[in-house]
Structure formats: C-alpha cells, structure tokens
Amino acid sequence: REGIFVGYRYYETRQMPVAFPFGYGLSYTTFAISDVVLDQNEMDKNGRIAAKVTVKNTGDAAGCEVVQLYIRDDYSDVVRPVKELKGFRKVELAPGEEQEVTFYITEEDLRYYRLDGTFGSEPGTFTVMIGNSSTTENSAVFTLK
C-alpha cells in the first residue's frame, strides 16, 4: 500500500528522525565533504555533467568514507522518490589528506517509467546531492534540456 514510500509515512507522521540512515557507518576518524560543484548547469540528452566534491579526513586516524550520489527529479509526471541513489565511491584517506571525488551524470541516470509505460527521461530541473548518508542536503541543481 505504501509503494515507493515504505516506512516514510511512519517517520514523517511521528516526526521521529531515523536512528541509522542509509549509508550510516562508524569510523575511528571524521570526514568533511565540500559543497557540490557542477561543471555546467545545463545538459542535453547526449551530454554529461561532472559533479565534484572534495573529501577530507579531519581526524587523527586513517579511514575510509563512502561518498554517495543521490538525484531528485524536481518536477515529474509520476510520483518519484525524494532521493535516488545513483552512485557511490569508497575513498581511503590518511589524517589531513583530501581527495576530489567526481561523479559523471548522463541522461541514462535520469530515466524512469513514465505515465505512458515507456522508459525515458523528461526535460526539467534535477537536484544532485552528494554526502555520506541518505540524509545529506549538500546539493546543486541542473537542467536537462
């Protein structure tokens, strides 16, 4: 009955935060993730956009972080998830070390089953979110022409 929003109504109606969001993990160190930077603000159906962040180990021990890419279709004819996981990268960093992580987004990453039953994308705005769990709000916006 809940469809794609399984569990969503329970937490939203009770205003209870999720104890362990998707992507949550423990580490002996801490990490900082920079703001999302896109190499362009518009993409055509044959193009691609590079979405970049810099991950820095801000702690005293070496460690690994899983950087996750989520995309939201801001306006769609079909009800879609608020965040769809589209990619992830695992980075291992020494204390104080930083590394740039780049995700390449193509039109194929934006496809879904439309009202008419076909699989494809629609022009419009999309929000790209990159962080270390599904609760990330670190985002940038682009338009598919």
PELINMO-V198474 format. One record per residue. N is the residue number from 1. RES is the residue in one small letter. OMEGA is omega in whole degrees, 0 to 359 (none if undefined). NEAR is the number of other C-alpha atoms within 12 Angstrom. D_LAST is the distance of its C-alpha to the last C-alpha in Angstrom with 2 decimals. Layout:
BEGIN
n=N res=RES omega=OMEGA near=NEAR d_last=D_LAST
n=N res=RES omega=OMEGA near=NEAR d_last=D_LAST
END
This chain:
BEGIN
n=1 res=r omega=181 near=7 d_last=34.48
n=2 res=e omega=180 near=9 d_last=32.20
n=3 res=g omega=183 near=11 d_last=29.54
n=4 res=i omega=182 near=15 d_last=26.89
n=5 res=f omega=180 near=17 d_last=28.50
n=6 res=v omega=179 near=12 d_last=31.82
n=7 res=g omega=184 near=16 d_last=33.89
n=8 res=y omega=183 near=18 d_last=31.34
n=9 res=r omega=181 near=15 d_last=33.40
n=10 res=y omega=182 near=14 d_last=36.59
n=11 res=y omega=181 near=15 d_last=35.52
n=12 res=e omega=183 near=13 d_last=33.55
n=13 res=t omega=181 near=10 d_last=36.39
n=14 res=r omega=180 near=11 d_last=39.01
n=15 res=q omega=179 near=10 d_last=37.11
n=16 res=m omega=176 near=13 d_last=38.19
n=17 res=p omega=177 near=14 d_last=36.27
n=18 res=v omega=181 near=18 d_last=35.91
n=19 res=a omega=182 near=11 d_last=38.69
n=20 res=f omega=181 near=13 d_last=36.90
n=21 res=p omega=178 near=14 d_last=33.08
n=22 res=f omega=181 near=20 d_last=31.29
n=23 res=g omega=181 near=26 d_last=31.50
n=24 res=y omega=177 near=19 d_last=34.58
n=25 res=g omega=178 near=20 d_last=37.18
n=26 res=l omega=181 near=15 d_last=40.34
n=27 res=s omega=175 near=19 d_last=41.02
n=28 res=y omega=181 near=18 d_last=43.89
n=29 res=t omega=179 near=22 d_last=41.64
n=30 res=t omega=182 near=26 d_last=38.76
n=31 res=f omega=173 near=34 d_last=35.30
n=32 res=a omega=179 near=27 d_last=32.91
n=33 res=i omega=183 near=32 d_last=29.14
n=34 res=s omega=175 near=27 d_last=27.35
n=35 res=d omega=178 near=22 d_last=24.27
n=36 res=v omega=176 near=33 d_last=20.90
n=37 res=v omega=176 near=28 d_last=19.44
n=38 res=l omega=180 near=28 d_last=15.93
n=39 res=d omega=174 near=21 d_last=15.82
n=40 res=q omega=183 near=21 d_last=12.49
n=41 res=n omega=179 near=24 d_last=10.46
n=42 res=e omega=179 near=26 d_last=6.89
n=43 res=m omega=173 near=27 d_last=6.04
n=44 res=d omega=187 near=23 d_last=4.95
n=45 res=k omega=180 near=22 d_last=6.99
n=46 res=n omega=184 near=14 d_last=10.06
n=47 res=g omega=174 near=20 d_last=10.02
n=48 res=r omega=179 near=25 d_last=11.73
n=49 res=i omega=174 near=31 d_last=12.55
n=50 res=a omega=176 near=25 d_last=16.25
n=51 res=a omega=187 near=36 d_last=17.55
n=52 res=k omega=169 near=32 d_last=21.18
n=53 res=v omega=172 near=32 d_last=24.25
n=54 res=t omega=179 near=26 d_last=27.88
n=55 res=v omega=181 near=36 d_last=30.47
n=56 res=k omega=174 near=29 d_last=34.04
n=57 res=n omega=183 near=29 d_last=37.26
n=58 res=t omega=182 near=23 d_last=38.99
n=59 res=g omega=184 near=20 d_last=42.04
n=60 res=d omega=182 near=17 d_last=45.30
n=61 res=a omega=173 near=18 d_last=44.77
n=62 res=a omega=180 near=22 d_last=42.53
n=63 res=g omega=179 near=27 d_last=40.01
n=64 res=c omega=176 near=29 d_last=36.88
n=65 res=e omega=176 near=35 d_last=33.70
n=66 res=v omega=181 near=29 d_last=30.93
n=67 res=v omega=188 near=41 d_last=27.56
n=68 res=q omega=178 near=39 d_last=25.06
n=69 res=l omega=176 near=40 d_last=21.25
n=70 res=y omega=177 near=38 d_last=19.92
n=71 res=i omega=176 near=38 d_last=16.44
n=72 res=r omega=172 near=32 d_last=15.93
n=73 res=d omega=188 near=32 d_last=13.27
n=74 res=d omega=179 near=26 d_last=13.90
n=75 res=y omega=184 near=19 d_last=13.51
n=76 res=s omega=176 near=23 d_last=14.24
n=77 res=d omega=182 near=17 d_last=16.33
n=78 res=v omega=176 near=18 d_last=18.68
n=79 res=v omega=183 near=18 d_last=20.65
n=80 res=r omega=176 near=22 d_last=19.55
n=81 res=p omega=179 near=21 d_last=21.47
n=82 res=v omega=178 near=24 d_last=21.14
n=83 res=k omega=175 near=30 d_last=20.93
n=84 res=e omega=177 near=30 d_last=20.43
n=85 res=l omega=182 near=27 d_last=22.14
n=86 res=k omega=179 near=24 d_last=20.00
n=87 res=g omega=176 near=27 d_last=22.34
n=88 res=f omega=177 near=24 d_last=25.49
n=89 res=r omega=176 near=26 d_last=27.70
n=90 res=k omega=179 near=21 d_last=31.41
n=91 res=v omega=177 near=26 d_last=32.80
n=92 res=e omega=186 near=26 d_last=36.49
n=93 res=l omega=172 near=28 d_last=37.63
n=94 res=a omega=178 near=23 d_last=41.04
n=95 res=p omega=180 near=22 d_last=42.03
n=96 res=g omega=181 near=20 d_last=40.20
n=97 res=e omega=176 near=23 d_last=37.90
n=98 res=e omega=181 near=25 d_last=34.16
n=99 res=q omega=176 near=26 d_last=31.37
n=100 res=e omega=178 near=26 d_last=27.68
n=101 res=v omega=182 near=32 d_last=25.60
n=102 res=t omega=173 near=26 d_last=22.16
n=103 res=f omega=177 near=30 d_last=19.74
n=104 res=y omega=183 near=26 d_last=16.97
n=105 res=i omega=177 near=36 d_last=13.95
n=106 res=t omega=179 near=26 d_last=12.17
n=107 res=e omega=179 near=29 d_last=10.07
n=108 res=e omega=179 near=20 d_last=13.66
n=109 res=d omega=185 near=30 d_last=14.46
n=110 res=l omega=184 near=38 d_last=12.12
n=111 res=r omega=177 near=26 d_last=13.73
n=112 res=y omega=177 near=24 d_last=16.41
n=113 res=y omega=184 near=17 d_last=18.65
n=114 res=r omega=182 near=17 d_last=17.28
n=115 res=l omega=182 near=15 d_last=19.73
n=116 res=d omega=178 near=10 d_last=20.42
n=117 res=g omega=179 near=10 d_last=21.43
n=118 res=t omega=180 near=11 d_last=18.80
n=119 res=f omega=181 near=15 d_last=17.27
n=120 res=g omega=179 near=18 d_last=13.52
n=121 res=s omega=177 near=28 d_last=10.37
n=122 res=e omega=175 near=29 d_last=8.41
n=123 res=p omega=178 near=22 d_last=5.14
n=124 res=g omega=180 near=24 d_last=6.81
n=125 res=t omega=180 near=24 d_last=8.90
n=126 res=f omega=177 near=35 d_last=11.06
n=127 res=t omega=178 near=33 d_last=14.46
n=128 res=v omega=179 near=42 d_last=16.06
n=129 res=m omega=179 near=41 d_last=19.86
n=130 res=i omega=180 near=44 d_last=22.42
n=131 res=g omega=182 near=38 d_last=26.13
n=132 res=n omega=173 near=36 d_last=29.33
n=133 res=s omega=182 near=28 d_last=29.23
n=134 res=s omega=179 near=29 d_last=27.22
n=135 res=t omega=184 near=25 d_last=28.27
n=136 res=t omega=174 near=29 d_last=26.22
n=137 res=e omega=180 near=25 d_last=24.38
n=138 res=n omega=192 near=28 d_last=23.46
n=139 res=s omega=173 near=28 d_last=19.73
n=140 res=a omega=186 near=32 d_last=16.66
n=141 res=v omega=173 near=29 d_last=13.23
n=142 res=f omega=181 near=34 d_last=9.70
n=143 res=t omega=172 near=31 d_last=6.20
n=144 res=l omega=181 near=31 d_last=3.81
n=145 res=k omega=none near=18 d_last=0.00
END
